[in-house]
Amino acid sequence: MQTHRSGSTLLSGILLALALLAPPALASDVLYEKTSAYGTVVVTDEGNNMRALRFGRDGVRQSLVKLDDPEYLGLGYTPVALTGLALCNEQARRFLVIGLGGGTLPAFLRKHYPDAEIDAVDINPEVVFAAKNYLGFREDKRMQIHIADGRRFIEAVQQPYDAIFLDAFGANAVPAHLTTREFLSAVRRAVRSDGVVIGNLWFTASNPPYDSMVHTYRESFDELHVLRVSGTGNRILLALPRSQPLGRAELAGLAQKLAAAKNFRFNPGTLVERGWIAPDNAAIGGRLLTDSNTAANSAK
């Protein structure tokens, strides 16, 4: 279990670590910058044929891509999130990614599931423009981008998906309406009974409602596995619409089997071994988030 120092000291340490990992963009590094209704979208040249998507020049990297290498996973949370594919049908053919970013997740899925249908959704047209024109993302007849609110898109889903990735962030947090019981109930309806929902959250220091978010996932799904992302403040949630209790070794074994079958360049079994959080320690306290109480808090 992680111990806690004073809130201000810990938060300062987190912000310092993020600053070291992703220093503010210099003017010479900026390839694209556009203010939108959802914040300023910035694409920077990171050297070595790599580019990053940020929200503001001082923002942390939201995506890091290596041009012409769809298997490159530059941010630590992405390979951990992909371990969740071990918990869906081996013949998975439909994927949904909420939060396009630089297109890292859908591009990786296209590489390893070449026959799958992949939908990527982002509310910000400037993010979509940047992904297509500066970050090397390419649509095809079975991989489509939808400019839409992720919640509205999910609520309208008619044919369920094998795996749903929830990776939507604003400049500072997951949008509140994508954290509630009502939203996660719609997500559950949109995923197959043998599928998986994979959520990316920041931990408590930079995301005070984290425990409540985890609590709400627990109330919305039959099973929840939580993985720590080494060296970051990210937590990956693997939510199942069925009972499938697994220990660290069992989940690591499933992840390793997936990697062998799909020829992943990374070892997801090792990531599970490092990041596994026992269910009783995944969150402390927290309350159920609903549309009514999150809306009330947002209005304050």
GUMAR-60767 format. One record per residue (C-alpha): residue number from 1; x, y, z. Coordinates in steps of 0.2 Angstrom, whole numbers. Layout:
// residues N
SITE    k      x      y      z
SITE  NUM      X      Y      Z
...
//
This chain:
// residues 300
SITE    k      x      y      z
SITE    1      0      0      0
SITE    2      7     17     -4
SITE    3     10     29     10
SITE    4      5     47      9
SITE    5     15     63     14
SITE    6      7     80     16
SITE    7     -4     84      1
SITE    8      6    100     -4
SITE    9     23     91     -3
SITE   10     18     76    -13
SITE   11      9     86    -26
SITE   12     25     97    -28
SITE   13     35     81    -31
SITE   14     23     75    -44
SITE   15     23     91    -53
SITE   16     42     92    -53
SITE   17     44     74    -60
SITE   18     32     79    -74
SITE   19     41     94    -78
SITE   20     57     84    -79
SITE   21     49     71    -90
SITE   22     41     83   -102
SITE   23     48    101   -101
SITE   24     39    116   -108
SITE   25     39    117   -127
SITE   26     51    129   -134
SITE   27     45    140   -149
SITE   28     58    131   -160
SITE   29     50    114   -156
SITE   30     32    119   -159
SITE   31     25    112   -176
SITE   32      7    116   -173
SITE   33     -2    127   -161
SITE   34    -21    130   -161
SITE   35    -33    137   -148
SITE   36    -49    127   -148
SITE   37    -65    127   -137
SITE   38    -57    113   -127
SITE   39    -40    121   -124
SITE   40    -24    124   -134
SITE   41    -18    110   -145
SITE   42      1    109   -147
SITE   43     12     97   -157
SITE   44     30     97   -153
SITE   45     45     90   -162
SITE   46     54     79   -149
SITE   47     69     73   -159
SITE   48     73     56   -166
SITE   49     58     56   -177
SITE   50     46     58   -162
SITE   51     32     70   -160
SITE   52     21     74   -145
SITE   53      3     81   -142
SITE   54      1     93   -128
SITE   55    -13    104   -121
SITE   56     -3    120   -120
SITE   57     15    123   -122
SITE   58     17    120   -103
SITE   59      7    104   -104
SITE   60     13     86   -101
SITE   61     14     75   -116
SITE   62     -3     68   -119
SITE   63      3     57   -133
SITE   64     21     53   -140
SITE   65     22     45   -157
SITE   66     37     39   -168
SITE   67     33     43   -186
SITE   68     31     27   -197
SITE   69     32     16   -181
SITE   70     14     11   -176
SITE   71     21     -1   -162
SITE   72     31     13   -153
SITE   73     23     16   -136
SITE   74     32     31   -129
SITE   75     22     34   -114
SITE   76     22     22   -100
SITE   77      3     20    -98
SITE   78      0     13   -115
SITE   79      8     -4   -115
SITE   80      0     -7    -97
SITE   81    -17     -2   -105
SITE   82    -15    -14   -119
SITE   83    -13    -29   -106
SITE   84    -31    -27   -104
SITE   85    -33    -36   -121
SITE   86    -29    -52   -113
SITE   87    -46    -51   -105
SITE   88    -57    -50   -120
SITE   89    -61    -63   -133
SITE   90    -46    -70   -143
SITE   91    -55    -67   -159
SITE   92    -59    -49   -155
SITE   93    -64    -39   -170
SITE   94    -72    -23   -163
SITE   95    -63     -9   -153
SITE   96    -68      8   -147
SITE   97    -56     21   -141
SITE   98    -63     36   -132
SITE   99    -49     50   -133
SITE  100    -39     49   -149
SITE  101    -24     60   -144
SITE  102    -10     56   -156
SITE  103    -19     40   -162
SITE  104     -6     28   -153
SITE  105    -19     16   -146
SITE  106    -29     14   -162
SITE  107    -13     13   -173
SITE  108     -6     -1   -162
SITE  109    -23    -10   -163
SITE  110    -23     -9   -182
SITE  111     -5    -16   -183
SITE  112    -10    -32   -172
SITE  113    -28    -34   -177
SITE  114    -28    -30   -195
SITE  115    -45    -36   -199
SITE  116    -54    -27   -184
SITE  117    -66    -13   -185
SITE  118    -59      2   -174
SITE  119    -68     17   -169
SITE  120    -59     32   -162
SITE  121    -69     46   -154
SITE  122    -63     64   -149
SITE  123    -73     79   -145
SITE  124    -60     91   -151
SITE  125    -58     93   -170
SITE  126    -41    101   -168
SITE  127    -34     85   -160
SITE  128    -41     76   -174
SITE  129    -33     88   -186
SITE  130    -16     87   -177
SITE  131    -16     68   -177
SITE  132    -19     67   -195
SITE  133     -8     81   -201
SITE  134      6     81   -189
SITE  135      7     64   -180
SITE  136      5     52   -194
SITE  137    -12     45   -190
SITE  138    -21     37   -205
SITE  139    -39     31   -206
SITE  140    -44     17   -217
SITE  141    -61      9   -221
SITE  142    -61     -1   -205
SITE  143    -53     12   -194
SITE  144    -63     28   -192
SITE  145    -62     44   -182
SITE  146    -78     52   -175
SITE  147    -78     70   -169
SITE  148    -91     68   -155
SITE  149    -93     68   -136
SITE  150    -88     51   -130
SITE  151   -103     49   -119
SITE  152   -115     53   -133
SITE  153   -106     41   -144
SITE  154   -106     27   -132
SITE  155   -125     30   -127
SITE  156   -129     27   -146
SITE  157   -119     11   -148
SITE  158   -130     -2   -156
SITE  159   -117    -16   -159
SITE  160   -106    -20   -143
SITE  161    -87    -19   -144
SITE  162    -74    -32   -138
SITE  163    -64    -19   -129
SITE  164    -67     -1   -125
SITE  165    -53     11   -120
SITE  166    -57     26   -110
SITE  167    -43     38   -112
SITE  168    -51     55   -113
SITE  169    -43     69   -104
SITE  170    -45     88   -104
SITE  171    -31     99   -100
SITE  172    -31     94    -82
SITE  173    -43     79    -79
SITE  174    -55     67    -85
SITE  175    -71     76    -90
SITE  176    -83     74    -75
SITE  177    -97     67    -86
SITE  178    -86     53    -91
SITE  179    -84     47    -73
SITE  180   -101     44    -67
SITE  181   -112     28    -64
SITE  182   -124     33    -78
SITE  183   -109     35    -90
SITE  184   -101     18    -85
SITE  185   -118     10    -86
SITE  186   -119     15   -104
SITE  187   -101      9   -106
SITE  188   -106     -8    -99
SITE  189   -120     -9   -111
SITE  190   -108     -5   -126
SITE  191    -96    -19   -122
SITE  192    -98    -38   -125
SITE  193   -101    -49   -110
SITE  194    -84    -57   -114
SITE  195    -76    -40   -117
SITE  196    -66    -28   -106
SITE  197    -67     -9   -102
SITE  198    -49     -2   -100
SITE  199    -49     15    -91
SITE  200    -34     27    -89
SITE  201    -34     38    -73
SITE  202    -22     49    -64
SITE  203    -19     44    -46
SITE  204    -24     54    -31
SITE  205    -10     67    -30
SITE  206    -15     75    -46
SITE  207    -33     68    -47
SITE  208    -41     70    -30
SITE  209    -58     61    -35
SITE  210    -47     45    -39
SITE  211    -54     35    -25
SITE  212    -72     39    -30
SITE  213    -69     35    -48
SITE  214    -63     18    -43
SITE  215    -77     16    -32
SITE  216    -89     20    -46
SITE  217    -81      8    -57
SITE  218    -83     -6    -44
SITE  219   -101     -2    -42
SITE  220   -104     -2    -61
SITE  221    -95    -19    -66
SITE  222    -94    -36    -59
SITE  223    -75    -37    -58
SITE  224    -61    -24    -57
SITE  225    -42    -26    -59
SITE  226    -31    -11    -56
SITE  227    -13     -9    -62
SITE  228      0      4    -57
SITE  229     11     11    -71
SITE  230     29     11    -65
SITE  231     37     29    -64
SITE  232     21     38    -67
SITE  233      5     44    -59
SITE  234     -6     33    -70
SITE  235    -17     19    -64
SITE  236    -25      7    -77
SITE  237    -42      0    -73
SITE  238    -48    -16    -81
SITE  239    -67    -18    -79
SITE  240    -77    -33    -83
SITE  241    -96    -36    -85
SITE  242    -94    -53    -78
SITE  243    -86    -61    -63
SITE  244    -68    -66    -67
SITE  245    -57    -65    -51
SITE  246    -39    -66    -55
SITE  247    -23    -65    -45
SITE  248     -7    -57    -51
SITE  249      1    -73    -58
SITE  250    -15    -78    -67
SITE  251    -17    -61    -75
SITE  252      2    -60    -80
SITE  253      0    -77    -88
SITE  254    -15    -72    -99
SITE  255     -5    -56   -104
SITE  256     10    -65   -108
SITE  257      0    -78   -119
SITE  258     -8    -63   -128
SITE  259      9    -55   -132
SITE  260     16    -72   -139
SITE  261      0    -74   -150
SITE  262      1    -56   -156
SITE  263     20    -54   -157
SITE  264     20    -39   -146
SITE  265     37    -30   -144
SITE  266     35    -28   -125
SITE  267     32    -40   -111
SITE  268     15    -37   -103
SITE  269     17    -51    -91
SITE  270     31    -41    -83
SITE  271     21    -25    -83
SITE  272      7    -35    -73
SITE  273     19    -42    -61
SITE  274     26    -25    -57
SITE  275     10    -15    -57
SITE  276     -3    -27    -49
SITE  277    -12    -19    -35
SITE  278    -22    -31    -23
SITE  279    -41    -27    -24
SITE  280    -42    -22     -6
SITE  281    -28     -9     -9
SITE  282    -34     -2    -26
SITE  283    -43     13    -18
SITE  284    -47     19      0
SITE  285    -64     26      3
SITE  286    -72     36    -11
SITE  287    -90     39    -15
SITE  288   -102     35    -29
SITE  289   -101     48    -43
SITE  290   -117     51    -51
SITE  291   -123     64    -64
SITE  292   -132     74    -51
SITE  293   -117     75    -38
SITE  294   -104     78    -51
SITE  295   -114     92    -59
SITE  296   -117    100    -42
SITE  297    -98    100    -38
SITE  298    -94    107    -55
SITE  299   -105    121    -52
SITE  300    -97    126    -36
//
